[in-house]
Amino acid sequence: MERNLVRSKMELQNFDKMGKKRVIKKTGETEDNQKDSVGQSSPASSAKGIKTAKGMVYIQATYNNTIITITDDKGNAIAWSSAGSLGFSGAKKATPFVAARVAETAIFKARKSGIHEVAVLVSGVGSGRDSAIRAVANQGLNIISIKDITPLPHNGPRPKKVRRV
């Protein structure tokens, strides 16, 4: 036990004496070039750095929740919000009032990227569909189009075999 204490004290003393580690530089590169190439990320890699004028608003209004995602033209998500993330729970999440609040918070987050024109795509049959679209329009965004992308069955699954007795 005493040996461990003595050894750790010696290691601490040696650690204090150790200087800054030196990095071997490649020929022709300076520290400034290394910081530019490694330290900074390109604006395309982070959604916060992207400045775009057009975007898309996806509204998913189910019976239990309302989720809104705002993307750029390519489909990269810029901002999102849901009723659960705002602190609502239970049956309150599917109300039109909460859907309007969700739309306002998502648009507030997306304002930093400079979006002015949006195309709205609505999915689901929840009660927050209309109020979310109205909230998007009331926030001052220019709505180019509104499209319903709710999935509809064409013919459904194959029916069961006829029961033979």
C-alpha positions in Angstrom: 0.0 0.0 0.0 2.8 2.4 0.9 4.6 1.6 -2.3 1.5 2.6 -4.3 1.3 5.9 -2.5 5.0 6.6 -3.0 4.8 5.6 -6.7 1.7 7.8 -7.3 3.4 10.8 -5.7 6.5 10.2 -7.9 4.3 10.0 -11.0 2.5 13.2 -10.1 5.9 15.0 -9.7 7.1 13.7 -13.1 3.8 14.6 -14.7 4.3 18.2 -13.6 7.7 18.3 -15.1 6.5 17.0 -18.4 6.1 19.7 -21.0 3.7 20.2 -23.9 3.9 17.4 -26.4 5.3 18.4 -29.7 3.5 17.6 -33.0 5.5 16.8 -36.0 4.5 19.0 -38.9 4.5 18.0 -42.5 6.7 20.0 -44.7 5.0 23.0 -46.3 2.0 23.1 -43.9 1.6 25.7 -41.2 -0.6 25.7 -38.2 -3.1 28.0 -39.9 -3.6 25.5 -42.7 -4.2 22.7 -40.3 -6.8 24.6 -38.4 -8.6 25.6 -41.5 -8.7 22.0 -42.9 -9.6 20.2 -39.7 -11.2 22.6 -37.2 -14.0 24.1 -39.3 -16.8 22.0 -40.8 -18.4 22.9 -44.1 -21.8 24.6 -43.9 -23.3 21.7 -45.9 -22.5 19.3 -43.1 -24.3 21.1 -40.4 -28.0 22.0 -40.8 -27.6 25.2 -38.7 -25.2 26.8 -41.2 -27.4 26.3 -44.2 -29.1 29.4 -45.6 -31.9 28.6 -47.9 -35.0 30.5 -49.1 -37.3 27.5 -50.0 -38.2 24.5 -48.0 -40.9 21.9 -47.2 -43.1 21.5 -44.1 -44.1 17.9 -43.3 -47.1 17.7 -41.0 -47.9 14.3 -39.6 -51.2 14.5 -37.7 -52.2 11.2 -36.1 -54.9 10.5 -33.6 -52.4 10.6 -30.8 -49.8 13.2 -31.8 -48.8 16.0 -34.2 -45.2 16.0 -35.5 -43.9 18.8 -37.8 -40.6 18.6 -39.7 -39.2 21.5 -41.8 -36.6 20.5 -44.5 -34.8 22.3 -47.3 -35.3 21.5 -51.0 -33.1 18.4 -50.9 -34.9 16.9 -47.9 -32.4 17.6 -45.2 -34.1 18.3 -41.9 -33.7 21.9 -40.6 -36.0 21.9 -37.6 -38.7 19.7 -36.1 -41.2 19.8 -33.2 -43.8 17.6 -31.7 -46.5 17.8 -29.1 -44.6 15.5 -26.8 -41.4 17.6 -27.0 -43.4 20.7 -25.9 -44.5 18.9 -22.7 -48.0 17.9 -23.6 -49.1 14.4 -22.8 -52.0 12.1 -23.2 -55.1 13.2 -25.2 -54.0 16.8 -25.2 -51.3 16.0 -27.8 -53.9 15.4 -30.6 -55.8 18.7 -30.1 -55.8 21.5 -32.7 -54.5 24.0 -30.1 -51.4 22.0 -29.6 -50.9 21.4 -33.3 -50.8 25.2 -33.8 -48.2 25.5 -31.0 -46.1 22.8 -32.5 -46.1 24.6 -35.9 -45.1 27.9 -34.3 -42.1 26.3 -32.4 -40.9 24.5 -35.5 -41.1 27.6 -37.7 -39.3 29.6 -34.9 -36.4 27.2 -35.0 -36.3 27.2 -38.8 -36.2 31.0 -39.1 -32.5 31.0 -38.5 -31.9 29.2 -41.8 -33.7 31.9 -43.7 -36.7 30.0 -45.1 -39.4 32.3 -46.7 -41.3 30.0 -49.1 -42.5 26.5 -48.2 -44.5 23.7 -49.7 -46.7 22.0 -47.1 -47.2 18.2 -47.2 -49.9 16.9 -44.8 -50.1 13.2 -43.7 -52.5 11.6 -41.4 -56.2 12.0 -40.3 -55.7 13.7 -36.9 -57.6 16.8 -35.7 -54.5 19.0 -35.9 -54.2 19.0 -39.7 -56.0 22.3 -40.4 -54.8 24.2 -37.4 -51.2 23.3 -38.2 -51.6 24.6 -41.8 -53.2 27.8 -40.5 -50.4 28.3 -38.0 -47.8 28.0 -40.8 -49.6 30.6 -42.9 -50.0 32.9 -39.9 -46.2 32.9 -39.2 -45.6 34.8 -42.4 -44.3 32.0 -44.6 -45.3 32.1 -48.2 -47.0 28.8 -48.9 -46.4 27.6 -52.5 -48.5 24.5 -52.3 -50.5 22.2 -49.9 -50.5 18.5 -50.7 -52.1 15.6 -48.9 -49.8 12.6 -48.8 -51.8 10.4 -46.5 -51.3 6.8 -47.6 -54.4 5.1 -49.0 -54.8 1.4 -49.6 -55.4 0.6 -53.3 -57.1 -2.8 -52.9 -55.9 -4.0 -49.5 -54.4 -7.4 -48.6 -55.5 -10.6 -50.1 -58.7 -12.0 -48.4 -58.7 -15.1 -46.3 -59.5 -18.5 -47.9 -63.1 -19.6 -47.8 -63.7 -21.8 -44.8 -64.7 -25.4 -45.8 -66.7 -27.5 -43.3 
